[in-house]
């Protein structure tokens, strides 16, 4: 029996490469269509969260474009900050190193330097014990505070931390600390 190398080896490879190219092109088209929709929805969700954390701003914010606080050695950084147009406060987005990876949160601070609210917007921590630190009943402890005594929730003394979830709790605490530091770095809201 005579072997036909093209039919047995090359033709299947050419077919598979063509299939891969078609699928790649289809994925690129779908991505191009859905990316603007996803971006618009993400912006709308972030705007709604900012409005909920600082209701006095009446959902009118301006992005702060100057220096943002970063504690890169500890994995904590303010990634964006929006000030209220009416100067009633600001809302910072903070990324902090948590048990499951990066934790993203928003922190509202009014024009007196008091925390108006905290919301965890994204995390990879294991559901259950560690995520109890992300619940509104826990986060409301930060409301009204103008300063934290430490970057660690265990050492601060103002917040009742959840035993056994100290990494997640410290990630949240350090994030609030960074937002308050951002407020001070900016010299308040102007």
QUIWOKA-V67603 format. One record per backbone hydrogen bond with DSSP energy under -1.0 kcal/mol. CO is the residue of the C=O (numbers start at 1). NH is the residue of the N-H. If there is no record, write none. Layout:
BEGIN
{{CO & NH} {CO & NH}}
END
This chain:
BEGIN
{{4 & 8} {5 & 9} {5 & 10} {6 & 11} {9 & 13} {10 & 14} {11 & 15} {12 & 16} {13 & 17} {14 & 18} {15 & 19} {16 & 20} {17 & 21} {18 & 22} {19 & 23} {20 & 24} {21 & 25} {22 & 26} {23 & 27} {24 & 28} {25 & 29} {26 & 30} {27 & 31} {28 & 32} {29 & 33} {30 & 34} {31 & 35} {34 & 38} {35 & 39} {36 & 40} {37 & 41} {38 & 42} {39 & 43} {40 & 44} {41 & 45} {42 & 46} {43 & 47} {44 & 48} {45 & 49} {46 & 50} {47 & 51} {48 & 52} {49 & 53} {50 & 54} {54 & 57} {55 & 58} {57 & 60} {60 & 85} {62 & 83} {69 & 78} {71 & 74} {71 & 76} {76 & 71} {77 & 95} {80 & 93} {81 & 64} {82 & 91} {83 & 62} {84 & 87} {88 & 111} {89 & 84} {90 & 109} {91 & 82} {92 & 107} {93 & 79} {93 & 80} {94 & 105} {95 & 77} {96 & 103} {101 & 98} {103 & 96} {104 & 121} {104 & 122} {105 & 94} {106 & 119} {107 & 92} {108 & 116} {108 & 117} {109 & 90} {110 & 113} {114 & 110} {115 & 144} {117 & 108} {119 & 106} {122 & 104} {129 & 132} {131 & 134} {132 & 135} {135 & 138} {135 & 139} {136 & 140} {138 & 141} {139 & 142} {142 & 145} {145 & 115} {162 & 165} {165 & 169} {166 & 170} {167 & 171} {168 & 172} {169 & 173} {170 & 174} {171 & 175} {172 & 176} {173 & 177} {174 & 178} {175 & 179} {176 & 180} {177 & 181} {178 & 182} {179 & 183} {180 & 184} {181 & 185} {182 & 186} {183 & 188}}
END
